Amino acid sequence: MWIGPGDAKAKSLHPDYKSMRGEQPEGSTTPDPTKLKRIPAIETIVSGFVPILTDGRCRNDFMRNPRQFHFANGAILWSFECQQESGPTRTLWDMASGPNALAVPLELPEPRDGKIRAGVDGLESATFDWDFGILRSYKYLNDREDCGIFRAWGYTQNGWHLIERREMPICRGLSPSEWIRTYHAPIDGTGPDE
């Protein structure tokens, strides 16, 4: 006999059975990835004081091309380019909870590797699709664009969540859309590549 989520008997099921059906146990604070809704943002002009501390993150503490994105919930995402001490230019990301808060280096979740330090180490080949609330990053191997790791994070009411990871360990001329999908969290909403 099938017991659906709305059935009275479903309320009495053991929590392990509920989690197997994709339901969250009562009192759980873990967001259900099938119900994550991205929060879109708008890009605004950077002017005046930029509340970002670049000490030790950029060579000569000099940043280029600062950009800011305001989310509907009041949070602000900052991106800027800087040449790091190790040489390459990368995009670094900071986040502020509101317009009067100091921006702090952004850490992005990565279920397999822990946290990605996007605000300290930066992201390679990164773009923010502000109208969809998605931050994308390509980490290419050996300066080739046919192998590496692609990651996409979505910003939600519960913070940043990894949406997708694709990997290609061997350089064989495949585009990132053909790489092996190693992580995918379905989410509500509309947008590209869904």
N, C-alpha and C positions, 0 to 999 in steps of 0.2 A: 504494500500500500504506500503510495506517495504522500508525503507530508510537505506541503508548501510553506513558505515563510509566513503566510497569513493565517494558517490553520491554528486552531486552539492547541492542538497537540504539540505543535512546534515549540511553544513556549516552555514545555516540560522536557524537551530533549536535553541530553547531556551536552555541556559546552563543547566537547571534542567533536560531536556530530555537527553542531552549528558551524564550527570553524571549517569543517570539511565541505560544507555547503556554501562557504564564502561569507557567512554571517559573522559579525563581531560579537565576542562574548560581552555580557552585560558589564558595564563599568570600564570597558576597554577604551583607552585613549588613542590607540593605533587607528589611523584613518583607513577606511576601506578604499583600496586603490581603484575599485570600479566606480566609486562615487566622487572622485577628486574632480573639482572644477577649477580650471586655471583662472587666474585673475589677470585681465589685460591691463596694460599700462599705456601711458602716452609719453612721448619724448618731449622734453621741455628744454628751452634754451638755458645754457649754463652762463650765469653772470654773477658778478660779485664774489663773495667769499665761498670757496669750495671746502666743505667740512671733511676733508680727507687728509689723513696723516700718511705721508709717503716715506717717513723715516725708515731707512734701511731696505725699502722695497724697490726703489728705483735708483739707478746710478745718478749720483749728484742730487738725489731727491727731486728730480725733475720729471714731471708727467706731461704727456701730450694728449691732445684730443679728448678732454673730459666730456662725458655725456651723462645725462641724468634721465631717469624714467620714473614717473610717478604712477604708482598703482592705485586702484580705486579704493583700497583699504587704508590709504595714507602712507604706506611704506614707500621708500625711495631706493632705487637701484642706481649705483654709479658705475661707470666703466671708464677706464683710462689706460693709455698705452705708456709703457716705460721700458727703457733698456735696463735689463737686470745686470747685476754684477757679473754673472756668468756669460753675458754677451748678447743673447737674442732679445728681440723686442717682443713683448707679450702683452695681452690685455688682462688687466687686473680688475677685480670686481669688489665693490663695497656695498653694504646695505645699511640703511637707516630705518628705524621703526616709524619715523615721522619727520616732518619738516624741521623740528627743533632738536632732533637727536643727532649726535655725532655718528657718522658712518663708521662701521667696523668692517674689517676684512671678511668677505663672504666665504663660508664653508658649505660645500654642496654634498649631499648624501651620495654614497656609492656603496650599495649593499655588499659587494665583494671586497672592495679595497678600503672600506671605512669612509673617510671624508676626503674630498678633493679640496685643497686649499686654494680656491680661485682668487682670493684676495691677497695671498702672500706669494704663491708660486705662479699665479696667472693661468690662463687657459690659452691653448694654441688655437689658432684659426677659429675664433669664437664670434658668434653673432647672437644678438638678442632680438627675437621676433616679438616686439613689444605689444603688437595688437593681438597676439595669441598668448602672451605670457610664457614663452618658451625660450630658454637659453640653450644654444647648440654649440658643441665644440668638436673639432676634428683634431686628433693627435696622430699625425702621419708618421710612418716609419721611413727612415732613410731619405727624408725630403721628397718622398714619392706620394702621390695622391691616390694610389690604388691599393693601399694597405695601411692598417693602423686601427685606431679605435674612434668610434663616433659615439657621443653621448648627448642626450637631450633631457633637460630638466624643466619641469613646469612649476610655476609659482601658484600656490593655492592659499586658502585661508589658514592652513596649518603649516605654511612655510614651503620650502623647496622640496620636490620629490623627483627622483629619477624616473623618467618616463620610458626611455629606451636606451639600450646600448647595442651597438653593432661592432663586430670585430672582423678583421681580416689579417691573419698573421703572415700570409705569403703574398708577395707582390706579383699579381698575375693579370693586371689590367682591368680589374673589376671596379665599377663605380661603388661608392658607399651604399647606395640603395640595394646593391646585390651582396653586400657583406653579410656574414652570419649574425643573425639576431641572437644575442646572448641574454638579453633582459628586455621585458616589455610589461608595462603596467597599463592596462586599459583605463581610460578616463572619459568622463562625460565632456561634452563640448564639441565644437567644430573647429577644424583647423587643418593646415596642410599635413600631409603624410599620416593621416589617421585612417 
